[in-house]
Structure formats: structure tokens, C-alpha cells
Amino acid sequence: MRLAALLLALLLALPCGALARGPAHDVPPLGVPGLAEAHLDPAHWIAALPDADRIILTRQQIAAQNARMRAEDASIHDLEALPARIDGARVRDRIQALSKLPGRDLFDAEGRPIARDALANLEASLALEAIPASQPTRHGMVVRRADLRTFPTRLRVFHSPDDHDIDRFQESALFPGDPVAILHESRDGAWYFVLSERYAAWIDRQSVAEGDRDAIHAWGRRAPFLVVTGATARTTYTPEAPAVSEVQLEMGQRVPLLPDWPASAAVNGQLPAAHHVVELPVRDADGRLAFAPALLPRSADVARDYLPLTAANLLRQAFKFLGERYGWGHSYNARDCSGFVSEIYRSFGVLIPRNTSAQAVSPALNRLAFDAGDGHGERVRRLREARVGDLVYIPGHVMMVIGHEAGEVFAIHDTSGMAWKPEGADDLVRLHLNGVVVTPILPMMSNATTPTVDRITSIQRIRP
């Protein structure tokens, strides 16, 4: 009796609501409003399409669109067309445009403030005074997946001492075989400032091999070739050749095949009967570019050409990333929202810019623009006309439309989270999704009063 009385007293002493086992609203079965198990299977969305296998763009149309992208979109750089010499002022301008310290406080991975003298040292590491008035154009090729950084450092910095998801010095990543122009070196010589087809930033010097421009770009056009059609593919482990051992390749990457390799000749200690023999770039002891044979298992998700661009294939490719962890700027060996959609389209040979800011306004795509005068009803109507594969942009984020069901528009996207407001509730429910997920778009809220649909800036439609 005394024990029961004591327990009752303790329960009465708890603050109001402390005994609640969950939120006041009904929790959707999968945690996301409107989401059902069937929505997580690409076959569900493919079956709903009357013409799922119709070609959206032919190879010739894709080639023409890519040519237009290179000619009209300022975020795309034609490295092969660079002049023999680079103007130093332009190099300095590129570095200063990127490597700017934020005015707010920064914190390290342990939550400690970054000292101002440490930040000053980062600025000094740029060695801007060492940039000559003019310099020969140096070309290189990336030999392994490598981060692109705001400054020549591996220091991870954050806006909050408690939130370590978004490293503010992480820009993007480059992959094996990506060509670059080497524009500058850090003061300690450990980093290159490089210009790639879609980005300019700092990269670990050991991840780049310097070589001849013509040889670099010829490698990227070699045939026959394989295209990675899985989320990733890895070369076979080999202790005999560490430079080509377990090299990670990403969706849409193209690598040359060595079709005449003798069946009885071992590659790095293995007969190639169960493999594809491919050629990968490597960095020799002097930092120069060379090429070496490597093995890709026959089990790897690859194709001998870019995939046909159809709605069914768009869905299949997108869902290969389902559940992958969100990685700002390709951190966590993953990718972010814009990297996600660009790698899907790269598996069809389609070139789009790297960042959402450039993707959303690219003049080389079929842009359906929204403006402040578009009311909520008009925005919903236009969104309900979106097709599979359309890219929906809000400031800082992109989603790919996968289909329609019961008046709802569903998307797959790589996101840190979303918010929604249950019916009759005053407060938002915030979902920490942190990965590639399927969600309906219409229930999404940007804040307590603004539906996400009211912040859409454009839809990019990759169609004829």
C-alpha cells in the first residue's frame, strides 16, 4: 500500500503531458504523411504510366542539348577549349569568389569555436600573392573520388556547435576520370585549386595526376566503354595494384573497356573471366598521369552504353539511391539533392549543372518559371501537370517528380528533412529524413504558414 501511494505521488508530481507516449496527432504508418509501402517501389509508379518505355530524348537530341548546355550555361566549363595560357587575374578572381570566410562564428566537429587566427591562417594558405600574371594551362585527371573544398584544408566547420551535418567548407566531389585544369597550388603545396567541367574549388593534390590535355580528353571519348548504372560500382580488390584496387565509381561514370585483353592473361593477379577489363587513370610517383588495367566484376550494375532516356528508366535509376544517407556537397561518401538528380540524368548521358542555383535557371533546359504573382491554386494546378522526371526547385533544394496519385504529387529527393502540419494542429511536425526519400509535395511546409509549393521557383523539364 505504501509503495502504491509513493508511485501515485510520483506520477502526480510529473509535469503535464509527461506520460504521453507520442505526439498528439496521429503518426502516419511510415512517419511521412500520405506515404505507403507501395510508393517505395519503382514498379508501382512505372505500372501507372501509359507510355513508360517511350523515348523522351534520343541520343542525337541529348547530344544537341548537351552542346547547348556547354554553349549557353555559364556554370559549365569547356576545359578542352581553354587557351594555352591562363590569366592570373582570372585565377585570383575565381579563388576569391569561393574562398571567403563567413562573418558568423564557426565550430569544429567537437563543438569548439574556430579561433580567428586559425581562420586567418586559412586565408594565408591561399597564397594569392604567388599567382603569376600569366601561366601555362596545366591539365590533370582525378584518380579517386575526392572532396572539393572551400579552402585548402580538411578542417570540418559548422554553423552550430551541436549540428555536424553540413560542413561549411565542403563544396562538392570529383570522381575518377574527371578532367580538370590545375590553376593554382596552396602555400604548402598539398592542394590544387582546380577548374572542372561544373565546379572550381580546392582538391587534395594526391587525388590528381597531371597530364597531356589531348590524352586526357581522348580517354573520355574512348570506345567501347562501360557506364555505371548502379548507385556505385567498385573495382575488384587487388594487393598487386593498390591504385586500381576497390576504386569507387559513381552512377553515370563512363570508363573505357579493354576488349582485346587476352583471356589467359591475368589482370592484377586474377584471370578476367568473371570481370570486365577496364582502364583507369593512376598517378605515378612523379604525380604524372598514367593508365592501368583494372577489373570490374560482372556482377556490377553497368551497361555498355548510356541508358535509353525513358520514364521507366528514370524511375529505376532514381530508386537505386533510395535510403542513401544525405551528404551535403557529396560528403559521407554520398551526395546531396542536386548531386542526386544530376547523377541520375548522367546515366543517360545528360549534362546538367552541379548546384541547384544553376540547375534551376539553366537556359539550356525547358524551364517552367514561377513568380511571386502566382497564387497557391495556380501553383498547385501547375504542379499537378508535372511529368515523371521533372525537376522541381525551391531555394536551395530540388525534387524529382515520380508520379501522381489521388490528386497528390509525389517526388523522390535527397533531403535533410521536411515539415508538415497535421490537420487541426497549431505546430509543425519536423521530420529528420537525412537521406533519399519519397514524399508527397503538397503537404510539405516551409514554415508554419507557408506551404512549400508556394516557394517553388521553377520546374526544369528535360524534354524535346
Secondary structure as the mmCIF struct_conf table of DSSP 4:
data_model
#
loop_
_struct_conf.conf_type_id
_struct_conf.id
_struct_conf.beg_label_comp_id
_struct_conf.beg_label_asym_id
_struct_conf.beg_label_seq_id
_struct_conf.end_label_comp_id
_struct_conf.end_label_asym_id
_struct_conf.end_label_seq_id
HELX_RH_AL_P HELX_RH_AL_P1 ARG A 2 ALA A 13
BEND BEND1 LEU A 14 LEU A 14
HELX_LH_PP_P HELX_LH_PP_P1 PRO A 15 PRO A 15
TURN_TY1_P TURN_TY1_P1 CYS A 16 LEU A 19
BEND BEND2 GLY A 22 GLY A 22
BEND BEND3 ALA A 24 HIS A 25
HELX_LH_PP_P HELX_LH_PP_P2 ASP A 26 PRO A 28
TURN_TY1_P TURN_TY1_P2 PRO A 29 LEU A 30
BEND BEND4 GLY A 31 VAL A 32
TURN_TY1_P TURN_TY1_P3 PRO A 33 GLY A 34
HELX_RH_3T_P HELX_RH_3T_P1 GLU A 37 LEU A 40
HELX_RH_AL_P HELX_RH_AL_P2 PRO A 42 ALA A 47
TURN_TY1_P TURN_TY1_P4 ALA A 48 ALA A 48
TURN_TY1_P TURN_TY1_P5 PRO A 50 ASP A 53
BEND BEND5 ARG A 54 ARG A 54
STRN STRN1 ILE A 55 LEU A 57
HELX_RH_AL_P HELX_RH_AL_P3 ARG A 59 GLU A 72
TURN_TY1_P TURN_TY1_P6 ALA A 74 SER A 75
HELX_RH_3T_P HELX_RH_3T_P2 LEU A 79 ALA A 81
BEND BEND6 ALA A 84 ALA A 84
STRN STRN2 ARG A 85 ASP A 87
HELX_RH_AL_P HELX_RH_AL_P4 GLY A 88 LEU A 98
BEND BEND7 GLY A 103 ARG A 104
STRN STRN3 PHE A 107 PHE A 107
TURN_TY1_P TURN_TY1_P7 ALA A 109 GLU A 110
BEND BEND8 GLY A 111 GLY A 111
HELX_LH_PP_P HELX_LH_PP_P3 ARG A 112 ARG A 112
STRN STRN4 PRO A 113 PRO A 113
HELX_LH_PP_P HELX_LH_PP_P4 ILE A 114 ALA A 115
HELX_RH_AL_P HELX_RH_AL_P5 ARG A 116 ALA A 124
TURN_TY1_P TURN_TY1_P8 SER A 125 LEU A 126
HELX_RH_3T_P HELX_RH_3T_P3 LEU A 128 ALA A 130
BEND BEND9 ALA A 133 ALA A 133
STRN STRN5 SER A 134 PRO A 136
STRN STRN6 ARG A 138 VAL A 142
BEND BEND10 ARG A 144 ARG A 144
STRN STRN7 ALA A 146 ARG A 149
BEND BEND11 THR A 150 PRO A 152
STRN STRN8 PHE A 158 PHE A 158
BEND BEND12 HIS A 159 ASP A 162
BEND BEND13 ASP A 165 ASP A 165
TURN_TY1_P TURN_TY1_P9 ARG A 168 PHE A 169
STRN STRN9 GLN A 170 LEU A 174
TURN_TY1_P TURN_TY1_P10 PRO A 176 GLY A 177
STRN STRN10 PRO A 179 GLU A 185
TURN_TY1_P TURN_TY1_P11 ARG A 187 ASP A 188
BEND BEND14 GLY A 189 ALA A 190
STRN STRN11 TRP A 191 SER A 196
BEND BEND15 GLU A 197 ARG A 198
STRN STRN12 ALA A 200 ASP A 204
HELX_RH_3T_P HELX_RH_3T_P4 ARG A 205 SER A 207
STRN STRN13 VAL A 208 GLY A 211
HELX_RH_AL_P HELX_RH_AL_P6 ARG A 213 TRP A 219
TURN_TY1_P TURN_TY1_P12 GLY A 220 ARG A 221
BEND BEND16 ALA A 223 PRO A 224
STRN STRN14 PHE A 225 VAL A 228
BEND BEND17 GLY A 230 ALA A 231
STRN STRN15 THR A 232 ARG A 234
HELX_LH_PP_P HELX_LH_PP_P5 THR A 235 TYR A 237
BEND BEND18 PRO A 239 GLU A 240
HELX_RH_3T_P HELX_RH_3T_P5 PRO A 242 VAL A 244
BEND BEND19 SER A 245 GLU A 246
STRN STRN16 GLN A 248 GLU A 250
TURN_TY1_P TURN_TY1_P13 MET A 251 GLY A 252
STRN STRN17 ARG A 254 PRO A 256
STRN STRN18 LEU A 257 LEU A 257
TURN_TY1_P TURN_TY1_P14 PRO A 259 ASP A 260
TURN_TY1_P TURN_TY1_P15 ALA A 263 SER A 264
BEND BEND20 ALA A 265 ALA A 265
STRN STRN19 VAL A 267 VAL A 267
TURN_TY1_P TURN_TY1_P16 ASN A 268 GLY A 269
STRN STRN20 GLN A 270 GLN A 270
HELX_RH_3T_P HELX_RH_3T_P6 PRO A 272 ALA A 274
STRN STRN21 HIS A 275 ARG A 283
TURN_TY1_P TURN_TY1_P17 ALA A 285 ASP A 286
BEND BEND21 GLY A 287 GLY A 287
STRN STRN22 ARG A 288 ARG A 288
STRN STRN23 LEU A 289 PRO A 297
TURN_TY1_P TURN_TY1_P18 ARG A 298 SER A 299
BEND BEND22 ALA A 300 ALA A 300
STRN STRN24 VAL A 302 ALA A 303
BEND BEND23 ARG A 304 ASP A 305
HELX_LH_PP_P HELX_LH_PP_P6 TYR A 306 PRO A 308
STRN STRN25 LEU A 309 THR A 310
HELX_RH_AL_P HELX_RH_AL_P7 ALA A 311 PHE A 319
TURN_TY1_P TURN_TY1_P19 LYS A 320 GLY A 323
HELX_LH_PP_P HELX_LH_PP_P7 GLU A 324 GLU A 324
STRN STRN26 ARG A 325 TYR A 326
HELX_RH_3T_P HELX_RH_3T_P7 TRP A 328 HIS A 330
TURN_TY1_P TURN_TY1_P20 TYR A 332 ASN A 333
BEND BEND24 ALA A 334 ALA A 334
STRN STRN27 ARG A 335 ARG A 335
HELX_RH_AL_P HELX_RH_AL_P8 CYS A 337 ARG A 346
TURN_TY1_P TURN_TY1_P21 SER A 347 GLY A 349
BEND BEND25 ARG A 354 ASN A 355
HELX_RH_AL_P HELX_RH_AL_P9 THR A 356 GLN A 359
TURN_TY1_P TURN_TY1_P22 ALA A 360 VAL A 361
TURN_TY1_P TURN_TY1_P23 PRO A 363 ALA A 364
BEND BEND26 LEU A 365 LEU A 365
STRN STRN28 ASN A 366 ALA A 369
TURN_TY1_P TURN_TY1_P24 ALA A 372 GLY A 373
HELX_RH_AL_P HELX_RH_AL_P10 HIS A 376 LEU A 383
TURN_TY1_P TURN_TY1_P25 ARG A 384 GLU A 385
TURN_TY1_P TURN_TY1_P26 VAL A 388 GLY A 389
STRN STRN29 LEU A 391 ILE A 394
TURN_TY1_P TURN_TY1_P27 PRO A 395 GLY A 396
STRN STRN30 HIS A 397 GLU A 405
TURN_TY1_P TURN_TY1_P28 ALA A 406 GLY A 407
STRN STRN31 GLU A 408 THR A 415
BEND BEND27 SER A 416 SER A 416
STRN STRN32 MET A 418 TRP A 420
TURN_TY1_P TURN_TY1_P29 GLU A 423 GLY A 424
BEND BEND28 ASP A 426 ASP A 427
HELX_LH_PP_P HELX_LH_PP_P8 LEU A 428 LEU A 428
STRN STRN33 VAL A 429 LEU A 431
STRN STRN34 GLY A 435 PRO A 440
BEND BEND29 ILE A 441 ILE A 441
TURN_TY1_P TURN_TY1_P30 LEU A 442 PRO A 443
STRN STRN35 MET A 445 MET A 445
BEND BEND30 SER A 446 THR A 449
STRN STRN36 PRO A 451 PRO A 451
HELX_RH_3T_P HELX_RH_3T_P8 THR A 452 ARG A 455
STRN STRN37 SER A 458 ARG A 461
#
